[in-house]
């Protein structure tokens, strides 16, 4: 599995027109990509870590950032956990731990 972020559409999935979208991709043992999923909202979304649970579901830790109205305003950053099934369907996500940067 690979997670990260992008500024464009991937595999026909529309980019949300935000600052960036997070993604999760699953690869087979032969190195070929099986699927990829974009996630996020209007802010800057970044996939950071991937964990697999005992049922084979994929847990992605990411951050999302709401941008201030002006350059000098502080940004609001949220930590997000998103659970995907083994075939890439989003099951749930939890937005937590608001901080400022």
N, C-alpha and C positions, 0 to 999 in steps of 0.2 A: 504494500500500500504506500501511496505517496500523497501528501497533502501540501498545500501552499496557497498561492493566490495568482490571479490573472486579471488583465485589463481587457479581455476580449472573450467572445463566444467560443465555446469548445464543443466539438461533436454535435453541433446543431442546437445546443442549449444556449438560450439567450442570456447575454450579459445584462445585469440589472441597471446599467448606466450609472452606477455609484462610483466611488473612488477605486475600488477593486472588489472582486468576488473571490471567496475561498473555493477550493475544489478538493475533492477526494477521488483518487484513482486506484483501481484494483488491477494488479498484474498477475498473470499466471506464472508458473515455474519456468516457462519457456521465454519469459520476458515480454510477451505480447499483452497489450492492455485489453482487459475484459470489459471494463466500463469506466466512466468518469462522470462525476456529478458536481455541478456548481451549487454553491450555497451563499447566502448573504442577503443584505438589504441595501439601502442607499448609501451607507457609510463605507468605510474602508474595512473589508473583511479579510482575515488572514488565517488560514489553517496552519496550526503549529505542531500538533502531536496526534498520533494515531495509536489507539489501543484496541485489542480484540478481546471480547468477553468469552466466557465458557460456551456460549451458544453460537459463536462465530459471527456475532454482530460487531459492527465497527463503531467505536466511540471516537469522535474527533473533538479535540480541544482546539478552540480558535478564539480570536479576539475580534471585536468589531468596534469601530471608532466613529462617533458622531462628530462631525466637524463643526466648529464654531462659525458664527456669521462673519467674523472678520479674522484676519490673520493673527491678531493679538489675543483672541479669545482662547481659553483653555479647551482642550478636547475631552470629551467624555468617552472613556474606554470601558467596555464590558467584556467579561470572560464568558464564553459560550461553550456548552457541551451539546453535541448533536449525535444522536444514535441513528446509524444506518443499518439496514438488514444486510446480510451477506450478498444479496443481489443488488444493493445500492439504493433501496427505497428508504427515504427518510421516515423514521419512526417517531422521534420527538427531538426537541431541543430545549435547553434551559439557559436563560440569560441571567447572569449573576455578577455580583461583586463590582459595582460601579466605582471607578477610580477616575482621577483627573491627571492629565499630563500637559 
